[in-house]
């Protein structure tokens, strides 16, 4: 139960940081693209 709460809290913090870091729709798209690249590189 505790790990689920910690994971949820961490997800909210990361999402808040990403959303506060980009001011426009274009910025959101670039951030999502970069995140996809990071996940892709980590998986391979």
Secondary structure, 3 states (H helix, E strand, C coil): CHHHHHHHHHHHHHHHHHHHHCCCHHHHHHHHHHHHHHHHHHHC
